[in-house]
Amino acid sequence: MLYTIGRVAVILYLTGLLFTSFVAWPIEAVILATGLITLFYCLLGGMEAVIWTDVVQSAIMIGGLAYAATALAIQVYSGRPR
C-alpha cells in the first residue's frame, strides 16, 4: 500500500513539475487538478478508460521515439549540425 501511494505521489509530482513550465499555476494546483481529472475519468469510464488511456499513451511514446530516432539519424548521417 505504501509503495502504491509513493508511486502515485511521484507520478503526480513529476507531472506537476512538467505542467508548471507551461502554465502559470502553483504546483499544488496543478497536482490537484491532474489528480482530480484522472480520478474523474477513471470513475466515469472504469477499467475501459484506463486501458484506452494506456493505449493512447503507448502510441504517443512510440511516435515520439520514432520521431526522435529519425531526426537523430538524419542529423548524424547528413553530416551537418542543425
N, CA, C and O atoms as a GROMACS GRO file, in nm:
protein
  328
    1MET      N    1   0.082  -0.118   0.000
    1MET     CA    2   0.000   0.000   0.000
    1MET      C    3   0.088   0.126   0.000
    1MET      O    4   0.060   0.222  -0.072
    2LEU      N    5   0.192   0.125   0.082
    2LEU     CA    6   0.282   0.240   0.085
    2LEU      C    7   0.355   0.259  -0.048
    2LEU      O    8   0.378   0.371  -0.093
    3TYR      N    9   0.390   0.147  -0.111
    3TYR     CA   10   0.455   0.155  -0.242
    3TYR      C   11   0.363   0.223  -0.344
    3TYR      O   12   0.408   0.310  -0.419
    4THR      N   13   0.237   0.185  -0.346
    4THR     CA   14   0.142   0.243  -0.441
    4THR      C   15   0.120   0.390  -0.412
    4THR      O   16   0.115   0.471  -0.505
    5ILE      N   17   0.107   0.426  -0.288
    5ILE     CA   18   0.088   0.567  -0.252
    5ILE      C   19   0.212   0.648  -0.293
    5ILE      O   20   0.199   0.757  -0.348
    6GLY      N   21   0.330   0.595  -0.265
    6GLY     CA   22   0.453   0.663  -0.305
    6GLY      C   23   0.467   0.677  -0.454
    6GLY      O   24   0.511   0.780  -0.504
    7ARG      N   25   0.429   0.572  -0.526
    7ARG     CA   26   0.436   0.575  -0.673
    7ARG      C   27   0.344   0.681  -0.731
    7ARG      O   28   0.384   0.757  -0.819
    8VAL      N   29   0.221   0.685  -0.682
    8VAL     CA   30   0.125   0.785  -0.729
    8VAL      C   31   0.174   0.925  -0.694
    8VAL      O   32   0.159   1.018  -0.774
    9ALA      N   33   0.231   0.942  -0.575
    9ALA     CA   34   0.282   1.073  -0.535
    9ALA      C   35   0.394   1.119  -0.627
    9ALA      O   36   0.398   1.235  -0.667
   10VAL      N   37   0.485   1.029  -0.661
   10VAL     CA   38   0.596   1.065  -0.750
   10VAL      C   39   0.543   1.100  -0.889
   10VAL      O   40   0.588   1.197  -0.950
   11ILE      N   41   0.449   1.022  -0.940
   11ILE     CA   42   0.393   1.048  -1.073
   11ILE      C   43   0.324   1.184  -1.076
   11ILE      O   44   0.343   1.262  -1.169
   12LEU      N   45   0.242   1.213  -0.974
   12LEU     CA   46   0.173   1.342  -0.970
   12LEU      C   47   0.270   1.458  -0.954
   12LEU      O   48   0.251   1.564  -1.013
   13TYR      N   49   0.374   1.439  -0.874
   13TYR     CA   50   0.472   1.546  -0.855
   13TYR      C   51   0.548   1.575  -0.984
   13TYR      O   52   0.566   1.691  -1.021
   14LEU      N   53   0.593   1.471  -1.053
   14LEU     CA   54   0.667   1.492  -1.178
   14LEU      C   55   0.578   1.551  -1.285
   14LEU      O   56   0.622   1.634  -1.365
   15THR      N   57   0.452   1.509  -1.288
   15THR     CA   58   0.356   1.570  -1.382
   15THR      C   59   0.336   1.717  -1.349
   15THR      O   60   0.330   1.801  -1.438
   16GLY      N   61   0.327   1.747  -1.220
   16GLY     CA   62   0.314   1.886  -1.178
   16GLY      C   63   0.434   1.971  -1.216
   16GLY      O   64   0.418   2.085  -1.260
   17LEU      N   65   0.554   1.915  -1.200
   17LEU     CA   66   0.674   1.988  -1.242
   17LEU      C   67   0.673   2.019  -1.391
   17LEU      O   68   0.710   2.129  -1.433
   18LEU      N   69   0.630   1.921  -1.470
   18LEU     CA   70   0.626   1.942  -1.614
   18LEU      C   71   0.524   2.049  -1.651
   18LEU      O   72   0.554   2.141  -1.727
   19PHE      N   73   0.403   2.038  -1.598
   19PHE     CA   74   0.296   2.130  -1.636
   19PHE      C   75   0.318   2.272  -1.584
   19PHE      O   76   0.270   2.367  -1.645
   20THR      N   77   0.389   2.288  -1.472
   20THR     CA   78   0.413   2.424  -1.423
   20THR      C   79   0.505   2.503  -1.516
   20THR      O   80   0.510   2.626  -1.510
   21SER      N   81   0.578   2.433  -1.602
   21SER     CA   82   0.659   2.505  -1.701
   21SER      C   83   0.574   2.556  -1.816
   21SER      O   84   0.619   2.641  -1.893
   22PHE      N   85   0.451   2.506  -1.829
   22PHE     CA   86   0.361   2.550  -1.936
   22PHE      C   87   0.255   2.647  -1.889
   22PHE      O   88   0.213   2.735  -1.965
   23VAL      N   89   0.210   2.633  -1.765
   23VAL     CA   90   0.104   2.720  -1.712
   23VAL      C   91   0.158   2.794  -1.591
   23VAL      O   92   0.252   2.749  -1.526
   24ALA      N   93   0.099   2.907  -1.562
   24ALA     CA   94   0.145   2.990  -1.451
   24ALA      C   95   0.065   2.960  -1.324
   24ALA      O   96   0.020   3.052  -1.256
   25TRP      N   97   0.049   2.833  -1.293
   25TRP     CA   98  -0.022   2.791  -1.172
   25TRP      C   99   0.080   2.741  -1.071
   25TRP      O  100   0.187   2.694  -1.108
   26PRO      N  101   0.046   2.749  -0.944
   26PRO     CA  102   0.134   2.686  -0.844
   26PRO      C  103   0.130   2.533  -0.859
   26PRO      O  104   0.030   2.477  -0.904
   27ILE      N  105   0.237   2.468  -0.822
   27ILE     CA  106   0.248   2.324  -0.842
   27ILE      C  107   0.139   2.248  -0.766
   27ILE      O  108   0.093   2.143  -0.812
   28GLU      N  109   0.097   2.300  -0.651
   28GLU     CA  110  -0.008   2.234  -0.574
   28GLU      C  111  -0.139   2.229  -0.652
   28GLU      O  112  -0.209   2.128  -0.651
   29ALA      N  113  -0.171   2.340  -0.721
   29ALA     CA  114  -0.294   2.344  -0.800
   29ALA      C  115  -0.287   2.250  -0.919
   29ALA      O  116  -0.386   2.186  -0.954
   30VAL      N  117  -0.170   2.241  -0.981
   30VAL     CA  118  -0.153   2.151  -1.096
   30VAL      C  119  -0.166   2.006  -1.051
   30VAL      O  120  -0.231   1.926  -1.119
   31ILE      N  121  -0.104   1.972  -0.938
   31ILE     CA  122  -0.114   1.835  -0.886
   31ILE      C  123  -0.258   1.802  -0.852
   31ILE      O  124  -0.306   1.693  -0.885
   32LEU      N  125  -0.327   1.893  -0.787
   32LEU     CA  126  -0.467   1.870  -0.751
   32LEU      C  127  -0.554   1.854  -0.876
   32LEU      O  128  -0.638   1.764  -0.882
   33ALA      N  129  -0.534   1.941  -0.975
   33ALA     CA  130  -0.614   1.933  -1.097
   33ALA      C  131  -0.586   1.803  -1.172
   33ALA      O  132  -0.679   1.739  -1.221
   34THR      N  133  -0.460   1.765  -1.182
   34THR     CA  134  -0.424   1.641  -1.250
   34THR      C  135  -0.485   1.520  -1.180
   34THR      O  136  -0.541   1.431  -1.245
   35GLY      N  137  -0.475   1.518  -1.049
   35GLY     CA  138  -0.533   1.408  -0.972
   35GLY      C  139  -0.684   1.400  -0.986
   35GLY      O  140  -0.739   1.291  -1.000
   36LEU      N  141  -0.750   1.515  -0.981
   36LEU     CA  142  -0.897   1.515  -0.993
   36LEU      C  143  -0.944   1.475  -1.132
   36LEU      O  144  -1.041   1.400  -1.146
   37ILE      N  145  -0.875   1.523  -1.235
   37ILE     CA  146  -0.912   1.485  -1.372
   37ILE      C  147  -0.893   1.335  -1.393
   37ILE      O  148  -0.979   1.269  -1.450
   38THR      N  149  -0.781   1.284  -1.346
   38THR     CA  150  -0.755   1.140  -1.358
   38THR      C  151  -0.858   1.058  -1.282
   38THR      O  152  -0.910   0.959  -1.333
   39LEU      N  153  -0.887   1.100  -1.161
   39LEU     CA  154  -0.987   1.030  -1.080
   39LEU      C  155  -1.124   1.034  -1.147
   39LEU      O  156  -1.197   0.935  -1.147
   40PHE      N  157  -1.158   1.150  -1.204
   40PHE     CA  158  -1.290   1.167  -1.267
   40PHE      C  159  -1.307   1.074  -1.388
   40PHE      O  160  -1.409   1.006  -1.398
   41TYR      N  161  -1.209   1.071  -1.479
   41TYR     CA  162  -1.230   0.987  -1.597
   41TYR      C  163  -1.218   0.840  -1.563
   41TYR      O  164  -1.279   0.757  -1.631
   42CYS      N  165  -1.142   0.805  -1.461
   42CYS     CA  166  -1.136   0.664  -1.420
   42CYS      C  167  -1.267   0.619  -1.357
   42CYS      O  168  -1.313   0.507  -1.380
   43LEU      N  169  -1.327   0.707  -1.277
   43LEU     CA  170  -1.455   0.672  -1.216
   43LEU      C  171  -1.568   0.665  -1.319
   43LEU      O  172  -1.656   0.580  -1.310
   44LEU      N  173  -1.564   0.754  -1.417
   44LEU     CA  174  -1.668   0.754  -1.520
   44LEU      C  175  -1.655   0.638  -1.617
   44LEU      O  176  -1.753   0.571  -1.650
   45GLY      N  177  -1.533   0.614  -1.662
   45GLY     CA  178  -1.513   0.514  -1.765
   45GLY      C  179  -1.471   0.378  -1.715
   45GLY      O  180  -1.473   0.280  -1.791
   46GLY      N  181  -1.433   0.370  -1.590
   46GLY     CA  182  -1.393   0.242  -1.533
   46GLY      C  183  -1.264   0.191  -1.595
   46GLY      O  184  -1.180   0.269  -1.639
   47MET      N  185  -1.251   0.062  -1.597
   47MET     CA  186  -1.128  -0.001  -1.645
   47MET      C  187  -1.107   0.026  -1.794
   47MET      O  188  -0.993   0.035  -1.840
   48GLU      N  189  -1.214   0.039  -1.868
   48GLU     CA  190  -1.201   0.067  -2.012
   48GLU      C  191  -1.131   0.201  -2.036
   48GLU      O  192  -1.049   0.213  -2.127
   49ALA      N  193  -1.164   0.301  -1.954
   49ALA     CA  194  -1.099   0.432  -1.967
   49ALA      C  195  -0.950   0.420  -1.939
   49ALA      O  196  -0.869   0.482  -2.008
   50VAL      N  197  -0.914   0.343  -1.839
   50VAL     CA  198  -0.773   0.325  -1.805
   50VAL      C  199  -0.700   0.254  -1.918
   50VAL      O  200  -0.588   0.292  -1.954
   51ILE      N  201  -0.762   0.152  -1.975
   51ILE     CA  202  -0.699   0.078  -2.085
   51ILE      C  203  -0.679   0.167  -2.206
   51ILE      O  204  -0.571   0.166  -2.266
   52TRP      N  205  -0.781   0.245  -2.244
   52TRP     CA  206  -0.767   0.332  -2.360
   52TRP      C  207  -0.665   0.443  -2.336
   52TRP      O  208  -0.596   0.485  -2.429
   53THR      N  209  -0.656   0.490  -2.213
   53THR     CA  210  -0.554   0.589  -2.181
   53THR      C  211  -0.415   0.530  -2.199
   53THR      O  212  -0.326   0.596  -2.252
   54ASP      N  213  -0.397   0.406  -2.157
   54ASP     CA  214  -0.269   0.339  -2.177
   54ASP      C  215  -0.238   0.317  -2.325
   54ASP      O  216  -0.123   0.328  -2.367
   55VAL      N  217  -0.340   0.287  -2.403
   55VAL     CA  218  -0.320   0.269  -2.548
   55VAL      C  219  -0.275   0.400  -2.612
   55VAL      O  220  -0.180   0.400  -2.691
   56VAL      N  221  -0.341   0.509  -2.579
   56VAL     CA  222  -0.304   0.639  -2.635
   56VAL      C  223  -0.165   0.679  -2.589
   56VAL      O  224  -0.085   0.730  -2.668
   57GLN      N  225  -0.136   0.658  -2.461
   57GLN     CA  226  -0.004   0.691  -2.409
   57GLN      C  227   0.105   0.610  -2.479
   57GLN      O  228   0.211   0.664  -2.510
   58SER      N  229   0.080   0.484  -2.502
   58SER     CA  230   0.179   0.400  -2.572
   58SER      C  231   0.200   0.448  -2.715
   58SER      O  232   0.313   0.451  -2.764
   59ALA      N  233   0.092   0.485  -2.783
   59ALA     CA  234   0.104   0.535  -2.920
   59ALA      C  235   0.185   0.664  -2.924
   59ALA      O  236   0.267   0.683  -3.014
   60ILE      N  237   0.162   0.753  -2.828
   60ILE     CA  238   0.238   0.878  -2.823
   60ILE      C  239   0.385   0.850  -2.796
   60ILE      O  240   0.472   0.911  -2.858
   61MET      N  241   0.413   0.758  -2.705
   61MET     CA  242   0.552   0.727  -2.673
   61MET      C  243   0.624   0.662  -2.792
   61MET      O  244   0.739   0.695  -2.820
   62ILE      N  245   0.557   0.571  -2.861
   62ILE     CA  246   0.618   0.506  -2.978
   62ILE      C  247   0.638   0.607  -3.090
   62ILE      O  248   0.740   0.605  -3.158
   63GLY      N  249   0.540   0.695  -3.110
   63GLY     CA  250   0.554   0.800  -3.211
   63GLY      C  251   0.668   0.895  -3.179
   63GLY      O  252   0.744   0.932  -3.268
   64GLY      N  253   0.681   0.934  -3.054
   64GLY     CA  254   0.791   1.020  -3.012
   64GLY      C  255   0.926   0.954  -3.029
   64GLY      O  256   1.023   1.018  -3.071
   65LEU      N  257   0.932   0.825  -2.996
   65LEU     CA  258   1.056   0.750  -3.014
   65LEU      C  259   1.094   0.742  -3.162
   65LEU      O  260   1.210   0.760  -3.198
   66ALA      N  261   0.996   0.714  -3.248
   66ALA     CA  262   1.023   0.705  -3.392
   66ALA      C  263   1.068   0.840  -3.446
   66ALA      O  264   1.161   0.847  -3.527
   67TYR      N  265   1.003   0.947  -3.402
   67TYR     CA  266   1.041   1.082  -3.447
   67TYR      C  267   1.184   1.115  -3.402
   67TYR      O  268   1.264   1.164  -3.482
   68ALA      N  269   1.214   1.089  -3.275
   68ALA     CA  270   1.347   1.121  -3.223
   68ALA      C  271   1.454   1.039  -3.294
   68ALA      O  272   1.560   1.093  -3.328
   69ALA      N  273   1.429   0.911  -3.317
   69ALA     CA  274   1.526   0.826  -3.385
   69ALA      C  275   1.548   0.873  -3.528
   69ALA      O  276   1.662   0.876  -3.575
   70THR      N  277   1.441   0.909  -3.597
   70THR     CA  278   1.452   0.958  -3.734
   70THR      C  279   1.528   1.090  -3.740
   70THR      O  280   1.617   1.107  -3.824
   71ALA      N  281   1.492   1.184  -3.651
   71ALA     CA  282   1.560   1.314  -3.650
   71ALA      C  283   1.707   1.297  -3.618
   71ALA      O  284   1.792   1.364  -3.678
   72LEU      N  285   1.739   1.211  -3.524
   72LEU     CA  286   1.878   1.187  -3.488
   72LEU      C  287   1.955   1.122  -3.603
   72LEU      O  288   2.068   1.160  -3.632
   73ALA      N  289   1.892   1.024  -3.668
   73ALA     CA  290   1.959   0.957  -3.780
   73ALA      C  291   1.984   1.055  -3.894
   73ALA      O  292   2.091   1.052  -3.955
   74ILE      N  293   1.889   1.139  -3.923
   74ILE     CA  294   1.906   1.238  -4.031
   74ILE      C  295   2.019   1.333  -3.997
   74ILE      O  296   2.102   1.366  -4.082
   75GLN      N  297   2.021   1.377  -3.871
   75GLN     CA  298   2.125   1.472  -3.830
   75GLN      C  299   2.263   1.408  -3.831
   75GLN      O  300   2.360   1.470  -3.873
   76VAL      N  301   2.273   1.285  -3.787
   76VAL     CA  302   2.404   1.218  -3.781
   76VAL      C  303   2.453   1.185  -3.921
   76VAL      O  304   2.570   1.208  -3.952
   77TYR      N  305   2.366   1.132  -4.006
   77TYR     CA  306   2.410   1.088  -4.138
   77TYR      C  307   2.417   1.198  -4.241
   77TYR      O  308   2.477   1.180  -4.347
   78SER      N  309   2.358   1.313  -4.213
   78SER     CA  310   2.369   1.422  -4.310
   78SER      C  311   2.502   1.495  -4.296
   78SER      O  312   2.548   1.560  -4.390
   79GLY      N  313   2.565   1.484  -4.180
   79GLY     CA  314   2.697   1.542  -4.161
   79GLY      C  315   2.695   1.688  -4.127
   79GLY      O  316   2.802   1.748  -4.114
   80ARG      N  317   2.581   1.747  -4.112
   80ARG     CA  318   2.577   1.890  -4.075
   80ARG      C  319   2.491   1.907  -3.950
   80ARG      O  320   2.386   1.844  -3.936
   81PRO      N  321   2.535   1.993  -3.860
   81PRO     CA  322   2.456   2.016  -3.738
   81PRO      C  323   2.336   2.104  -3.766
   81PRO      O  324   2.338   2.186  -3.858
   82ARG      N  325   2.234   2.087  -3.687
   82ARG     CA  326   2.113   2.170  -3.703
   82ARG      C  327   2.101   2.266  -3.589
   82ARG      O  328   2.006   2.344  -3.585
   0.00000   0.00000   0.00000
